[in-house]
Amino acid sequence: MKKLWSGRFSEQTAKITDTFTQSISYDKRLWQYDILGSIAHTEMLSKQGIISSTDAELIKKGLQEIHDEIQRGEFEFLEELEDIHMNIESALIKKIGEAGAKLHTARSRNDQIALDLRLYVRDETNKIVELIKRLQSLLVKIAEDNIDTIMPGYTHTQRAQPVLLSHHILAYYQMFERDKGRFVDSIKRVNIMPLGSCALAGTTINIDRHYTARLLGFDGVSSNSMDAVSDRDFVIEFISHSSMLMMHISRLAEELVLWSTTEFSFIEISDAFTTGSSIMPQKKNPDVAEIMRGKTGRIYGNLMSLLTTMKGLPLTYNRDMQEDKEPLFDTVDTIKLTLQCLIEMLPEIRFNKVRMLQTSSEGYANATDMAEYLVSKGIAFRNAHEIVGNIVRYCVDKNKGLSDLELSELHGFSNLFSDDIYEYLDPSKSVHKRQSFGSASLNSVIQQLQEIKKSQQ
Ligand code: ARG
């Protein structure tokens, strides 16, 4: 197969050079964007009178046929034609001859790949935003179904204070809201049209880049041809936002793993989302959640990979940049599959409300509420902290909980205790006493849910 750039060469490339430099094995997934971009480019060339409308029609018809062949799985991708751009262009020239050879006027593969990638990232970003929205609705549903379920909240993985499961779950809603915001915001940097920057310097031919941009739904046109063909910030940004998203998914997955242990017994994940052990018959392992946590590493790896590829490159395009695709594609596939899996798994989780409530009153999780009780009676917080610390030590010695203490025992520490202290010590009551904005109380959760509903309108 004659290469499209073979003019100045007298010998063939080595077979291993073809194998080493090819990207068609993975960039073929950009085929639709490549054809879309070529059709818009053709229309622009024709509008500008750079090619005749007859040639433009031939090119568009040829590209459409190639489109259909690829869609039907009948198109033969050839390694020796390197990449998606030259596979399609060669097929076009083979199909329509001379007219096909005009398609690459005022265009280079350097701006062409930048265009294809931007179209691809734009589409995938929108799909990921939709998946995040579905995930968030499920979290809202779990929060609504468990609006007043009490559970222990943790710091340092030690029982800290009673909270509401709904509040805990909505914490993830908030993380995913920020993730979604980052993806949405990135679109304005992605949606800039690079085509017409050509190899690096633009062209002497009278093209209309703004017209091409309008045809392809871009918000703007790149202002610097050298930047346009060198820039992979938008890919790095996409993987970076994906890394943050995966970090949040991983933390959620970690809690699901932890909560499903016998030690916690806060949740049970259905059989459909767990697997067994080949040796230990009793095992029901949370592998799906574990793999979600595990896949986070490869996304961070993809981010490091591309940052490193880009860091030492002089302007403008360098072939190293071909290495942007596999980390990007892997990120897209991993993120989408993980989100879909999480969306299917969440409704399959059963919460053990009785166990959650029971553990919220163990481990002195109500000690802060006791200290706040004393503050409400006029004691300085530091002193209240000290008094309750002494009471906890007393209870540990006697193997008692705070709410097991008689009023007479409490009076040994402070005579400000009266009957109403027991309300503060009962997690199902104390949680609702929280008044601060954004706190773990029923009112606060109701308010959060209202804000969420409003933001979704
Ligand atoms: N396959 C190339 C890439 O992915 C397309 C651009 C090639 N440009 C070049 N001058 N060889 O980066």
Residues whose N, C-alpha, C, O or C-beta is under 5 A from the ligand:
A	BS01	LIG	S23 D83 R109 N110 I113 M321 Q322
